[in-house]
Amino acid sequence: MAEDVARVARRCEDAKEQQQLDLSSCRLTKIPDAIYHVLREIHLVHCSLDDNLLRLLPRKFCSRFTGLRELTVSGNRLSQLPNEMVEMVALERLDISRNQFTEFPAVLIQLPTISHILARDNAMVVIDTETVREMKALKELDVRVAPNDASSEASGVSCNKLDEVN
């Protein structure tokens, strides 16, 4: 436990110089409140929360780090995203792969600058393609499911142009 806390503290210090916060593989079940204090005057552009144990992305996180251009939260236990994510007006790339989403997160439709969404290996059964097509900045949407998670073949949608979404 102490080792995990020290790892998070080191990575927060690194983020001050790099404007990139990497908290991947830190065994986080929640975002520590101390992060908001330590990084209060830092303008982060990238944050990786990959391969943790997060069940939710805190509202406070979305409200505090509104300038993020890239956010990766793959390999967690997320099943929804908070409505406060609409405050992340600079977000261009989002990776929510390997989580527990069953529907395309509706809040993403409200993000004006999002151009790349990776949502591989979730159990999405509901994707409103008409609404997704209305996302003006979106260039790539990948919701493929790996063969070992579905039937014997890869299934899902991967496209570079939304015209390809059926």
PECORVEN-V735257 format. One record per residue. RES is the residue in one letter. SS is DSSP state (h for helix, s for strand, l for the rest). NEAR is the number of other ideal C-beta (glycine too) atoms within 8 Angstrom. Layout:
res->(RES & RES)
ss->(SS & SS)
near->(NEAR & NEAR)
This chain:
res->(M & A & E & D & V & A & R & V & A & R & R & C & E & D & A & K & E & Q & Q & Q & L & D & L & S & S & C & R & L & T & K & I & P & D & A & I & Y & H & V & L & R & E & I & H & L & V & H & C & S & L & D & D & N & L & L & R & L & L & P & R & K & F & C & S & R & F & T & G & L & R & E & L & T & V & S & G & N & R & L & S & Q & L & P & N & E & M & V & E & M & V & A & L & E & R & L & D & I & S & R & N & Q & F & T & E & F & P & A & V & L & I & Q & L & P & T & I & S & H & I & L & A & R & D & N & A & M & V & V & I & D & T & E & T & V & R & E & M & K & A & L & K & E & L & D & V & R & V & A & P & N & D & A & S & S & E & A & S & G & V & S & C & N & K & L & D & E & V & N)
ss->(l & h & h & h & h & h & h & h & h & h & h & h & h & h & h & h & h & h & l & s & s & s & l & l & l & l & l & l & l & l & l & l & h & h & h & h & h & h & l & l & l & l & l & l & l & s & s & s & l & l & l & l & l & l & l & l & l & l & h & h & h & h & h & h & l & l & l & l & l & s & s & s & l & l & l & l & l & l & l & l & l & l & h & h & h & h & h & l & l & l & l & l & s & s & s & l & l & l & l & l & l & l & s & l & l & h & h & h & h & h & l & l & l & l & l & s & s & s & l & l & l & l & l & l & l & s & l & l & h & h & h & h & h & l & l & l & l & l & l & s & s & s & l & l & s & l & h & h & h & l & l & l & l & l & s & l & l & s & s & l & l & h & h & h & l & l)
near->(4 & 5 & 6 & 9 & 8 & 8 & 9 & 13 & 9 & 8 & 12 & 13 & 9 & 10 & 14 & 9 & 6 & 6 & 9 & 11 & 12 & 9 & 13 & 10 & 6 & 10 & 7 & 12 & 7 & 6 & 11 & 7 & 6 & 7 & 12 & 9 & 7 & 10 & 12 & 6 & 3 & 8 & 5 & 13 & 9 & 11 & 13 & 10 & 14 & 12 & 7 & 14 & 8 & 14 & 8 & 7 & 11 & 9 & 8 & 8 & 9 & 14 & 8 & 7 & 9 & 10 & 8 & 13 & 9 & 11 & 12 & 12 & 13 & 12 & 8 & 14 & 8 & 14 & 8 & 7 & 9 & 11 & 6 & 8 & 14 & 9 & 8 & 12 & 9 & 9 & 14 & 10 & 12 & 13 & 12 & 14 & 11 & 8 & 13 & 8 & 14 & 9 & 9 & 12 & 10 & 8 & 11 & 13 & 9 & 7 & 13 & 7 & 9 & 14 & 9 & 10 & 13 & 11 & 13 & 12 & 8 & 14 & 8 & 12 & 5 & 7 & 9 & 7 & 8 & 6 & 9 & 14 & 8 & 7 & 12 & 5 & 9 & 12 & 7 & 10 & 12 & 12 & 13 & 11 & 12 & 9 & 8 & 4 & 7 & 10 & 5 & 3 & 6 & 8 & 7 & 11 & 10 & 7 & 10 & 5 & 6 & 10 & 4 & 7 & 10 & 4)
